[in-house]
Amino acid sequence: YNYRITGSPAQPPYSLYREAYGTPQSYWWQPPVVVTKFDHPELARNYQNQLQFWERRYSAAALWDSTWRRARDFWRFFIGPFLTPALLFPGVLFRHRRLRPWLLVSGIFVLDHATYHAWYPHQSASETVLIVLLLVECWRALRAWQRRRGFGLALSRQLIAAFAAAIVLVSAGHALEPLLPPQTGRIWASLFPEPHPRDLAIQRLERYPGKHLVFVHYGPEHPWYDEWVFNGADIPRSRVVFARMCTPESDAALAQAMGDRDVWIADPGRNLLERIEPAQLPLIATRLRSQSAP
């Protein structure tokens, strides 16, 4: 696979991507990936954003800010309030010899995440079984706490009941959200995200017959991370294809090459999705660029 893509069995495509776009950026103990030329400003902004995070290694305050944010995100995803009491019993992890090898392995993962500027759940996919194992052992110690008086057993049962009740209350709150105060929805907003404008645009286009080619224009204030131009692997059979607006000549050539598709213009910053005739494309593209010029 590597040979077919990069020409070398020892060089994975991932490394070529990093050399071309500079992301993901290096660990803090490594030199940065340096890229000086980009074809699109959004790619340059993404690179500059990650480079700024890498440069946080030079500031103790910035390192602390990154560390607690990563720890917070990890806690939110894997632990949460209902498993947090179990973490009050970490001693069980050191007392049992059978757990010590797993603690050693977990220490390696901790060092790995502690020397990178960000943390995302998928980065801990390989550690999920280990995380669950350690949490279960802490939970067992919680249940055995004050065994004669039954404190730990009662607490563990109450936490499970509270977890189940939270699921019911959040689901009911989301269903009744139109009847509740506006700020209430922030409690469960991360669990029920709003559809992305690109997804809404696809839903609208799929209500029309035939195939569609959407030229996307980004205004100067458009966030670099809000990317619209990506497609499935089988572009010829895709009903909706997104393309970046480049030059009038290349845009017209692409519209001509996909002549069996209706042509649309999308500008996310203006909430614009408009069907046009292919002959209008150069004029509209020039107008949008002039409106976006500083």
ChimeraX attribute file (.defattr): number of C-alpha atoms within 10 A of each C-alpha:
attribute: neighborCount
match mode: 1-to-1
recipient: residues
	/A:1	11
	/A:2	13
	/A:3	12
	/A:4	9
	/A:5	12
	/A:6	15
	/A:7	12
	/A:8	12
	/A:9	11
	/A:10	9
	/A:11	14
	/A:12	15
	/A:13	16
	/A:14	12
	/A:15	13
	/A:16	13
	/A:17	12
	/A:18	16
	/A:19	13
	/A:20	14
	/A:21	20
	/A:22	24
	/A:23	22
	/A:24	17
	/A:25	23
	/A:26	18
	/A:27	18
	/A:28	17
	/A:29	10
	/A:30	11
	/A:31	10
	/A:32	17
	/A:33	18
	/A:34	15
	/A:35	15
	/A:36	9
	/A:37	11
	/A:38	14
	/A:39	8
	/A:40	10
	/A:41	12
	/A:42	17
	/A:43	17
	/A:44	17
	/A:45	15
	/A:46	17
	/A:47	21
	/A:48	16
	/A:49	14
	/A:50	18
	/A:51	20
	/A:52	12
	/A:53	17
	/A:54	24
	/A:55	14
	/A:56	17
	/A:57	19
	/A:58	10
	/A:59	10
	/A:60	10
	/A:61	11
	/A:62	13
	/A:63	19
	/A:64	13
	/A:65	12
	/A:66	20
	/A:67	18
	/A:68	11
	/A:69	15
	/A:70	19
	/A:71	14
	/A:72	14
	/A:73	16
	/A:74	16
	/A:75	14
	/A:76	11
	/A:77	10
	/A:78	14
	/A:79	18
	/A:80	13
	/A:81	11
	/A:82	15
	/A:83	19
	/A:84	13
	/A:85	16
	/A:86	22
	/A:87	16
	/A:88	12
	/A:89	16
	/A:90	16
	/A:91	11
	/A:92	16
	/A:93	18
	/A:94	11
	/A:95	10
	/A:96	10
	/A:97	10
	/A:98	10
	/A:99	15
	/A:100	13
	/A:101	10
	/A:102	16
	/A:103	15
	/A:104	11
	/A:105	12
	/A:106	16
	/A:107	12
	/A:108	12
	/A:109	14
	/A:110	11
	/A:111	10
	/A:112	11
	/A:113	19
	/A:114	18
	/A:115	17
	/A:116	20
	/A:117	23
	/A:118	18
	/A:119	18
	/A:120	12
	/A:121	11
	/A:122	9
	/A:123	11
	/A:124	16
	/A:125	11
	/A:126	10
	/A:127	14
	/A:128	13
	/A:129	11
	/A:130	16
	/A:131	16
	/A:132	13
	/A:133	14
	/A:134	20
	/A:135	21
	/A:136	14
	/A:137	18
	/A:138	23
	/A:139	23
	/A:140	17
	/A:141	22
	/A:142	24
	/A:143	18
	/A:144	15
	/A:145	18
	/A:146	12
	/A:147	13
	/A:148	9
	/A:149	9
	/A:150	12
	/A:151	14
	/A:152	20
	/A:153	18
	/A:154	14
	/A:155	15
	/A:156	21
	/A:157	12
	/A:158	13
	/A:159	15
	/A:160	13
	/A:161	12
	/A:162	13
	/A:163	15
	/A:164	11
	/A:165	12
	/A:166	13
	/A:167	11
	/A:168	11
	/A:169	12
	/A:170	15
	/A:171	15
	/A:172	11
	/A:173	17
	/A:174	18
	/A:175	10
	/A:176	11
	/A:177	14
	/A:178	11
	/A:179	9
	/A:180	11
	/A:181	8
	/A:182	9
	/A:183	8
	/A:184	13
	/A:185	17
	/A:186	9
	/A:187	11
	/A:188	13
	/A:189	11
	/A:190	9
	/A:191	11
	/A:192	10
	/A:193	8
	/A:194	8
	/A:195	8
	/A:196	10
	/A:197	13
	/A:198	16
	/A:199	11
	/A:200	11
	/A:201	17
	/A:202	16
	/A:203	12
	/A:204	11
	/A:205	21
	/A:206	14
	/A:207	8
	/A:208	10
	/A:209	9
	/A:210	12
	/A:211	19
	/A:212	23
	/A:213	23
	/A:214	26
	/A:215	24
	/A:216	22
	/A:217	24
	/A:218	22
	/A:219	16
	/A:220	14
	/A:221	8
	/A:222	15
	/A:223	14
	/A:224	15
	/A:225	10
	/A:226	13
	/A:227	13
	/A:228	21
	/A:229	15
	/A:230	10
	/A:231	12
	/A:232	11
	/A:233	8
	/A:234	7
	/A:235	11
	/A:236	11
	/A:237	10
	/A:238	13
	/A:239	15
	/A:240	21
	/A:241	21
	/A:242	21
	/A:243	19
	/A:244	16
	/A:245	19
	/A:246	14
	/A:247	12
	/A:248	15
	/A:249	10
	/A:250	12
	/A:251	19
	/A:252	17
	/A:253	12
	/A:254	14
	/A:255	21
	/A:256	13
	/A:257	10
	/A:258	16
	/A:259	14
	/A:260	12
	/A:261	18
	/A:262	20
	/A:263	22
	/A:264	20
	/A:265	21
	/A:266	23
	/A:267	17
	/A:268	20
	/A:269	13
	/A:270	11
	/A:271	10
	/A:272	14
	/A:273	17
	/A:274	11
	/A:275	15
	/A:276	13
	/A:277	10
	/A:278	16
	/A:279	12
	/A:280	11
	/A:281	21
	/A:282	15
	/A:283	10
	/A:284	14
	/A:285	20
	/A:286	13
	/A:287	11
	/A:288	14
	/A:289	15
	/A:290	10
	/A:291	11
	/A:292	13
	/A:293	8
	/A:294	6
